[in-house]
């Protein structure tokens, strides 16, 4: 019976040793996975930082273009007012010319 108990205990020890080995193997696999995830996280963080910098550059560029558009709109508005003024001046000139032409025709 002692031999049976010893053999039984040895069997359990082998099972436990196998379990420990399996757990150690799983632990190593988990460590490799964690290392892989950490490396990818670093790459992701680097790429994310680059993308944020690009977005900031695009936003700055867009703001500059918006200001240019506003300046262009202001210039266009000023030119529009000048054209309206010149059109009014031309209309006054036409009116004066017609009045003068009529006076000349009346003198003849």
VOBA-1610 file (N, C-alpha, C; in pm, whole numbers, padded with zeros to 5 digits, always signed):
BEGIN
Unk+00081-00119+00000Unk+00000+00000+00000Unk+00086+00126+00000Unk+00205+00117+00068Unk+00294+00233+00064Unk+00341+00257-00078Unk+00371+00150-00148Unk+00416+00163-00287Unk+00306+00224-00374Unk+00184+00184-00350Unk+00072+00241-00425Unk+00058+00389-00397Unk+00071+00426-00269Unk+00062+00567-00231Unk+00177+00646-00292Unk+00296+00588-00290Unk+00412+00655-00347Unk+00392+00672-00497Unk+00347+00567-00565Unk+00324+00575-00708Unk+00214+00675-00739Unk+00113+00677-00656Unk+00003+00772-00674Unk+00056+00915-00657Unk+00137+00936-00551Unk+00195+01067-00528Unk+00289+01107-00641Unk+00366+01011-00690Unk+00457+01038-00801Unk+00376+01077-00926Unk+00266+01010-00946Unk+00177+01043-01059Unk+00122+01184-01045Unk+00079+01216-00923Unk+00028+01351-00899Unk+00140+01453-00917Unk+00260+01422-00868Unk+00374+01511-00886Unk+00402+01536-01034Unk+00397+01427-01113Unk+00419+01442-01257Unk+00312+01531-01319Unk+00187+01508-01276Unk+00077+01591-01325Unk+00100+01737-01287Unk+00137+01759-01160Unk+00161+01895-01113Unk+00280+01959-01187Unk+00387+01879-01206Unk+00503+01929-01281Unk+00461+01968-01422Unk+00380+01882-01485Unk+00330+01912-01620Unk+00248+02040-01618Unk+00163+02055-01515Unk+00082+02176-01501Unk+00171+02300-01485Unk+00277+02286-01403Unk+00369+02398-01382Unk+00437+02433-01514Unk+00482+02332-01586Unk+00547+02355-01715Unk+00451+02423-01813Unk+00327+02375-01814Unk+00227+02437-01901Unk+00205+02584-01864Unk+00196+02609-01731Unk+00177+02747-01686Unk+00298+02834-01721Unk+00418+02779-01705Unk+00538+02854-01741Unk+00539+02885-01891Unk+00500+02787-01971Unk+00493+02807-02116Unk+00390+02914-02151Unk+00275+02908-02086Unk+00171+03009-02108Unk+00220+03148-02065Unk+00293+03150-01952Unk+00348+03278-01905Unk+00444+03337-02006Unk+00529+03252-02066Unk+00623+03299-02167Unk+00549+03350-02290Unk+00444+03275-02330Unk+00363+03320-02444Unk+00298+03455-02416Unk+00245+03469-02295Unk+00182+03596-02257Unk+00284+03709-02259Unk+00405+03682-02207Unk+00510+03785-02209Unk+00546+03825-02350Unk+00551+03728-02442Unk+00580+03760-02582Unk+00467+03845-02641Unk+00345+03807-02608Unk+00230+03885-02658Unk+00231+04027-02603Unk+00261+04039-02475Unk+00267+04172-02412Unk+00375+04256-02479Unk+00491+04194-02502Unk+00601+04264-02568Unk+00559+04309-02708Unk+00492+04221-02780Unk+00443+04253-02914Unk+00345+04370-02909Unk+00252+04366-02815Unk+00153+04473-02800Unk+00223+04604-02763Unk+00321+04598-02675Unk+00393+04719-02635Unk+00468+04779-02753Unk+00532+04693-02835Unk+00601+04744-02954Unk+00503+04809-03050Unk+00390+04743-03070Unk+00288+04801-03158Unk+00230+04929-03101Unk+00215+04936-02970Unk+00165+05057-02907Unk+00261+05173-02930Unk+00390+05145-02921Unk+00491+05248-02946Unk+00482+05296-03091Unk+00470+05200-03183Unk+00455+05237-03325Unk+00328+05319-03345Unk+00220+05275-03284Unk+00094+05346-03296Unk+00107+05488-03242Unk+00169+05502-03124Unk+00186+05635-03065Unk+00268+05726-03156Unk+00374+05670-03216Unk+00458+05748-03306Unk+00379+05792-03428Unk+00306+05699-03488Unk+00225+05732-03606Unk+00116+05833-03570Unk+00055+05815-03454Unk-00050+05907-03409Unk+00006+06048-03393Unk+00126+06057-03336Unk+00190+06188-03317Unk+00216+06253-03453Unk+00267+06174-03549Unk+00293+06226-03683Unk+00163+06276-03747Unk+00056+06198-03732Unk-00072+06238-03790Unk-00125+06366-03726Unk-00109+06377-03594Unk-00154+06499-03526Unk-00076+06620-03576Unk+00056+06601-03599Unk+00137+06710-03651Unk+00092+06750-03792Unk+00059+06648-03874Unk+00011+06677-04009Unk-00121+06753-04004Unk-00211+06709-03915Unk-00341+06774-03902Unk-00321+06920-03858Unk-00231+06941-03763Unk-00204+07078-03717Unk-00151+07162-03834Unk-00063+07103-03915Unk-00011+07175-04033Unk-00121+07208-04130Unk-00210+07111-04156Unk-00322+07136-04247Unk-00415+07244-04192Unk-00439+07241-04062Unk-00526+07342-04001Unk-00464+07480-04012Unk-00333+07489-03991Unk-00264+07618-04005Unk-00273+07667-04149Unk-00248+07575-04241Unk-00255+07610-04383Unk-00397+07654-04420Unk-00495+07582-04369Unk-00635+07617-04398Unk-00670+07754-04342Unk-00622+07783-04222Unk-00648+07915-04162Unk-00586+08025-04247Unk-00464+08002-04296Unk-00398+08101-04383Unk-00478+08120-04511Unk-00526+08009-04569Unk-00606+08020-04692Unk-00738+08092-04666Unk-00797+08066-04549Unk-00921+08136-04515Unk-00898+08286-04505Unk-00785+08325-04444Unk-00754+08468-04435Unk-00733+08528-04574Unk-00665+08454-04661Unk-00645+08501-04799Unk-00781+08519-04868Unk-00870+08423-04846Unk-01003+08434-04906Unk-01077+08557-04852Unk-01065+08582-04723Unk-01131+08699-04665Unk-01074+08827-04724Unk-00938+08830-04739Unk-00877+08949-04799Unk-00923+08964-04944Unk-00930+08852-05016Unk-00979+08856-05154Unk-01122+08905-05161Unk-01206+08858-05069Unk-01346+08903-05064Unk-01353+09053-05037Unk-01269+09101-04946Unk-01268+09245-04914Unk-01224+09326-05036Unk-01121+09277-05105Unk-01075+09346-05227Unk-01185+09347-05332Unk-01251+09232-05349Unk-01360+09224-05446Unk-01473+09320-05411Unk-01503+09329-05283Unk-01609+09420-05240Unk-01571+09565-05271Unk-01445+09599-05244Unk-01397+09734-05276Unk-01404+09762-05425Unk-01363+09665-05505Unk-01368+09681-05651Unk-01512+09692-05700Unk-01600+09617-05638Unk-01742+09623-05675Unk-01797+09764-05651Unk-01759+09822-05537Unk-01805+09959-05505Unk-01746+10060-05603Unk-01620+10040-05643Unk-01558+10129-05741Unk-01630+10120-05875Unk-01663+09998-05917Unk-01735+09979-06042Unk-01870+10047-06035Unk-01941+10030-05923Unk-02072+10095-05908Unk-02058+10246-05914Unk-01952+10298-05851Unk-01927+10442-05853Unk-01898+10490-05995Unk-01814+10415-06067Unk-01781+10452-06205Unk-01903+10443-06296Unk-01988+10342-06272Unk-02111+10330-06351Unk-02203+10450-06325Unk-02213+10492-06200Unk-02295+10608-06167Unk-02237+10734-06231Unk-02105+10746-06226Unk-02037+10862-06285Unk-02059+10863-06437Unk-02051+10746-06500Unk-02074+10735-06643Unk-02218+10773-06677Unk-02311+10729-06593Unk-02452+10762-06616Unk-02472+10914-06607Unk-02408+10978-06509Unk-02417+11125-06495Unk-02355+11192-06617Unk-02243+11138-06663Unk-02178+11194-06781Unk-02270+11182-06902Unk-02337+11069-06919Unk-02429+11049-07031Unk-02543+11150-07023Unk-02595+11166-06901Unk-02705+11262-06883Unk-02659+11402-06920Unk-02541+11444-06870Unk-02487+11576-06902Unk-02462+11590-07051Unk-02411+11484-07113Unk-02382+11486-07256Unk-02510+11502-07336Unk-02615+11428-07297Unk-02743+11439-07367Unk-02802+11579-07352Unk-02790+11636-07234Unk-02840+11772-07211Unk-02763+11870-07299Unk-02630+11856-07305Unk-02546+11943-07386Unk-02578+11923-07534Unk-02597+11801-07576Unk-02631+11772-07715Unk-02764+11835-07752Unk-02859+11829-07660Unk-02991+11889-07685Unk-02979+12040-07698Unk-02896+12102-07614Unk-02876+12248-07620Unk-02811+12285-07754Unk-02714+12207-07797Unk-02648+12234-07925Unk-02747+12220-08039Unk-02833+12120-08033Unk-02934+12100-08137Unk-03035+12214-08136Unk-03066+12267-08020Unk-03162+12379-08011Unk-03101+12508-08067Unk-02968+12521-08058Unk-02902+12639-08111Unk-02898+12635-08263Unk-02909+12526-08319Unk-02900+12518-08466Unk-03029+12537-08531
//
